Amino acid sequence: MSEGTATCTTCPRHCVIAPGTLGACHARTNQGGMVVPAGYDHVTSLAVDPIEKKPIARWKSGSTVLSLGSYGCNLRCPWCQNHGISQVGEGDVPWRSISPQELVGLARRLNSEDSRMVGVAYTYNEPLVRWEYVRDCGELVHEAGLANVLVSAGCVMPEVVREVAPLIDAANIDLKAFRSESYRMLGGDLATVQETIRLLAAMPTCHLEVTTLVVPGVNDTHAEIGDLAAWLASVDSQIVLHISRFFPNWRMRDRGPTPVSRVYELADVARQHLCHVYTGNC
Ligand code: SF4
């Protein structure tokens, strides 16, 4: 390693970062030999969303959550619907700083105006590339008597999951495929995501749902979705699975949307293993 570099241990990429430069996610930097979040409290998107939009189907139905995102991601899914924030850095997108204290103040106010607004969702881009912000906000959100919702691809090291898991009341983790080679194409690692799912499923305080976007030619076989659902069921057959329809986006425009009939078929395959399977985008 060259002098002054530091290795980031947040995700399996383990970027070696030179001082003042960024890791592959555009969200972590080397400050004095320490890897820290770049743009710790930078927020690009802020909205009150229905919980069903996360998607979370079986936890506090009818509620809303103050949802926020930043920029950056450690994965490179060519179909990303949020590539305008996930695949860019600080200089490429408008942002504003929102400290954990400000965020919780806003959440408290929204909750006092409408009690259906139950908490804060960390979402839109990958929140765990700045897990320290999720942790710091999450602690204050709980002190305020509100809930934390995590929407993540889950491709971070177990130490990171253990830091935030006790603060998370509901999570939706993207399980993008069930083949290691597919994850390698995205810059991720299947085994790491599986461990995240196992850790969250083992938390009695965390309601867990999983989403799989069915992409034609990538993960749309009965065999793959069957394997995926059987594995989830081996963790806990009560885990909710969303089988979701792909639409062409960003760098994947060479194929059409997933046929609706295929989504329904694959949901039936998953139902052979899991108690709660939903279809999305159909
Ligand atoms: S979180 Fe970012 S900087 Fe750290 S290893 Fe992953 S891609 Fe690299």
Boltz pocket constraint, residues with backbone or C-beta under 6 A from the ligand:
constraints:
  - pocket:
      binder: B
      contacts: [[A, 8], [A, 9], [A, 10], [A, 11], [A, 12], [A, 13], [A, 14], [A, 15], [A, 22], [A, 23], [A, 24], [A, 25], [A, 26], [A, 27], [A, 28], [A, 29], [A, 73], [A, 74], [A, 128], [A, 129]]
      max_distance: 6.0
